[in-house]
Amino acid sequence: MELVSAHNQSIQHWVQQRAKKASTPFVWLGLRYTCTLDFWFWVNGEESCYHNWSNGEGYNTGKEQCGNTGAIQRDGGQWVGKSETERFNFICSKSDDY
């Protein structure tokens, strides 16, 4: 079991439905940023071209992202980078959950 990876549209929809029930404004995803290599990746190792970043978030934003972890907005369902020290609800999954 690990933090969920929304690496395609159907999983994104599954995650969005669960995130709507959260008690926090954001919900952690299994999405991390590596400062050394300068890119976002899914912690389960899944490769994907799918993304659902909110405006001004994700790739090529010019803002500091080191130490960030990806989260989904409870309202709106888009991804944002948040400091890993923030406290939000989270969604864990096994591959057969969706």
N, C-alpha and C positions, 0 to 999 in steps of 0.2 A: 504494500500500500504506500502511496506517495501523493504529493500534491498533484492535482489534476493538470494535465497538459492539453490545452485546447488547440490541437494542431490541425483541425479541419472544421468546416462550418457546422456539421452535425454535432460534434462535440461542443463547439462554442454555444450552440443553442441549448444543449443539455446543461452546460455550466450556467448560462444566463438564467435559466428557469430556477436553478437552485440558489443563485446569488441574490435573486429578488427577495428571498426569505431571510436574508442576513440581517443581523442587528447592527452591523457596522456599515459605513458608506462604501467600503471597498472590501473585496474578498481576495485573499492570496491565491495565486496560481503557481504552478511549478515552472515559472519563467524567471531566469536569472540573467544578470548582465555581467560579463567578464571585462574588466578594465584592461587586462593584459592584451586580449585579442580584439577588444572593441566591438563586441556584438552580443546580442541576446540569444539565449538557448534554452531549450526545454530540459529540465533536470532528468527526465527519463531517457534522454538521448535521442528521442524521436526527431527526425529532420522534417522540416515543413517550410513551405513558402507562404502558407496561410498566415495572415495577421489581421488584427482588429484594433489597431492603436487609435486612441483618441487624438484629436488634433494637437500637435506640438509634443507628442510622446513617441517613444520608440526610436527608430533609426534616423540618423542624420538630423538631429534636433539642435545640435550645438550646445545643449545643456549638459551639465555634469551628471553622469549616471552611475559612477562607481559606487558600489555598495547597494545598488537598487535591486529590488525584486519586483516582478510583474504582479499586478492585481487587476481584477475586473471591477468596474463600477457597478454597484448594486442597482442603480437607476441608470439605464443607458447601455450597459453591457460592453462598453469599450475598455480596452486595456490601458493602464497607466503604470509608470515606474514609481515605486515608493521606497523610501528608506526602509531597510529590513528591521529597523528598530521600532517601527510603528506596529501597533497591535490591531489586527483585523481578524475577522472570521476567516476560515479557510475551507477548502474542499479537497478531500482526499479521494482517491479512486483506485480501482483495479481496472485493468483493461476491459473486463467484461461488464463493467457498470453501465456503459453507454452503448 
